[in-house]
Amino acid sequence: LLQVNGTVSFRPNGSSNNQHYFTTSTANNPQYLMYNSAGTLINKFATAADSYITGGNFGIGTTSPAYQLEVRKASATSTVFIKATSSGGTARLRVDGYDDSLIDFGRNGLGRWRFNRKSGTDDLSLIKMSDAGWSSTTESSTLMFWDYANSRVGIGTTSPATTLHSSGTIRVGTSPF
């Protein structure tokens, strides 16, 4: 057992860079700070302040993440849970792409469905994907299209001419149209 009152610092070969600090902030809250060879803070884990990792990919349940954040669990459901814990709180998932904004849904490693906000518009499409793997960007067909500028919805068409436009037969109650 090593017990230290104050800051613990690890420095390889007596260098003033590549430092690792275990310390407490002014309010007695623990934190870990890691600096690179240029002396820049690159990783910070704190209990009472922002925590971050500035480089590479981060894996939960994997030792070789292929994405900035990859969550895996081999024996059960992988879940990312966002919850507001106070009355009036809002849980939010924000996807804000500079060009396109995409949310892909798949099954067994194959891309199946995509919500796509195309670059240059505020329109949103629900698209059926080809049965290629996750690296494929091949879109098979647009199932539903939301025209933001004109407040229109297209089913089977990307250019709805009315508030609700279907390119095929629709059914209301028991009567087809």
C-alpha positions in Angstrom: 0.0 0.0 0.0 1.3 3.4 -1.0 -0.4 6.3 0.6 0.5 9.8 -0.6 -0.9 13.1 0.5 -0.6 15.4 -2.5 0.3 14.7 -6.1 2.0 11.5 -7.5 4.0 12.1 -10.7 5.5 9.5 -13.0 8.2 10.7 -15.5 10.1 8.3 -17.7 13.8 8.6 -17.6 13.6 11.8 -15.5 12.0 13.7 -18.5 10.0 16.7 -17.8 7.5 15.6 -20.5 5.5 12.4 -20.9 4.2 12.9 -17.4 1.4 11.1 -15.6 -0.1 12.8 -12.6 -2.5 11.4 -10.0 -3.7 14.3 -8.0 -6.7 16.0 -6.3 -8.1 19.4 -7.4 -8.8 22.2 -5.0 -12.0 20.7 -3.8 -10.3 17.4 -3.0 -11.6 15.6 -6.1 -9.3 13.0 -7.6 -8.0 13.3 -11.2 -5.5 11.7 -13.6 -3.6 13.8 -16.0 -1.4 12.6 -18.9 0.9 14.8 -20.9 2.6 13.9 -24.3 6.3 14.4 -25.2 5.6 18.1 -26.1 4.2 18.7 -22.6 0.6 19.1 -23.8 -2.2 17.7 -21.7 -3.8 14.9 -23.9 -5.9 12.7 -21.5 -7.7 13.8 -18.4 -10.0 11.8 -16.1 -11.6 13.8 -13.3 -14.5 13.3 -10.9 -15.5 17.0 -10.7 -14.5 18.4 -14.1 -14.5 17.5 -17.8 -12.8 14.3 -18.7 -11.4 13.5 -22.2 -9.1 11.5 -24.5 -7.7 13.5 -27.4 -6.4 10.9 -29.8 -7.1 7.5 -31.2 -10.1 5.3 -30.9 -11.8 4.3 -27.7 -13.2 0.8 -27.1 -15.5 -0.6 -24.5 -15.5 -4.4 -24.7 -12.8 -4.5 -27.4 -9.1 -4.1 -27.5 -9.0 -3.0 -31.1 -11.7 -0.4 -31.7 -12.1 0.6 -35.4 -14.1 3.8 -34.6 -13.8 6.8 -32.4 -16.2 5.0 -30.0 -16.9 1.3 -30.3 -19.0 -0.6 -27.8 -19.1 -4.4 -28.0 -20.4 -7.2 -25.8 -20.1 -10.8 -27.1 -22.6 -12.5 -24.8 -25.5 -10.1 -24.6 -27.1 -6.9 -25.8 -24.7 -3.9 -26.3 -26.5 -0.8 -25.0 -25.6 2.8 -24.9 -28.0 4.4 -22.5 -28.7 8.2 -22.3 -31.0 9.2 -19.4 -32.1 12.4 -17.9 -32.3 11.8 -14.2 -34.2 14.8 -12.9 -37.8 16.0 -13.4 -38.0 18.1 -16.6 -34.7 16.7 -17.9 -34.2 15.8 -21.6 -32.3 12.9 -22.9 -30.8 13.7 -26.3 -28.7 12.0 -29.0 -27.3 14.7 -31.3 -25.9 13.9 -34.8 -24.5 17.0 -36.4 -22.5 16.4 -39.6 -20.7 19.1 -41.4 -21.9 17.6 -44.7 -24.1 14.6 -44.3 -25.6 13.3 -41.1 -26.2 9.6 -41.0 -27.7 7.0 -38.6 -27.2 3.4 -39.9 -29.1 0.4 -38.5 -27.8 -3.1 -39.3 -28.1 -6.7 -38.4 -25.3 -9.2 -38.2 -22.7 -6.8 -39.7 -24.9 -5.9 -42.7 -26.2 -2.4 -43.3 -30.0 -2.5 -43.6 -31.5 1.0 -43.0 -30.2 4.5 -42.9 -31.6 7.9 -41.8 -29.8 10.4 -44.0 -29.7 14.2 -43.9 -28.0 15.1 -47.2 -25.4 17.8 -47.6 -26.8 21.2 -48.7 -30.4 20.5 -47.7 -32.4 20.0 -44.5 -34.3 17.1 -46.0 -34.3 13.7 -44.3 -34.6 10.2 -46.0 -35.2 6.7 -44.6 -33.2 4.6 -47.0 -33.0 0.8 -47.6 -29.3 -0.1 -47.8 -27.7 -2.8 -50.0 -26.8 -6.0 -48.1 -23.1 -5.1 -48.1 -21.1 -4.8 -44.9 -20.8 -1.7 -42.8 -18.1 -0.2 -45.0 -20.5 0.0 -47.9 -22.3 3.3 -48.6 -24.6 1.8 -51.3 -28.1 3.0 -50.9 -30.7 0.6 -52.4 -33.9 2.7 -52.4 -35.5 5.6 -50.6 -38.5 4.4 -48.6 -39.6 7.7 -47.0 -38.5 11.3 -47.7 -39.2 14.4 -45.6 -39.0 17.6 -47.6 -38.1 20.2 -44.9 -38.5 23.4 -47.0 -42.0 22.5 -48.3 -43.3 20.5 -45.3 -44.0 17.5 -47.4 -43.6 13.7 -46.9 -43.0 11.3 -49.7 -43.4 7.5 -49.5 -41.5 5.8 -52.3 -40.7 9.2 -53.9 -38.0 11.8 -53.2 -40.1 14.6 -54.8 -43.4 14.8 -53.0 -45.9 17.1 -54.8 -48.4 17.3 -51.9 -48.3 17.2 -48.1 -48.4 13.4 -48.2 -47.4 11.8 -51.5 -47.2 8.1 -52.1 -45.9 6.5 -55.3 -48.0 3.4 -54.7 -51.4 2.4 -53.4 -52.2 3.5 -49.8 -54.9 2.1 -47.5 -57.1 4.2 -45.2 -59.3 1.9 -43.1 -60.5 -0.9 -45.3 -60.5 1.0 -48.6 -57.4 1.2 -50.9 -56.7 4.4 -52.8 
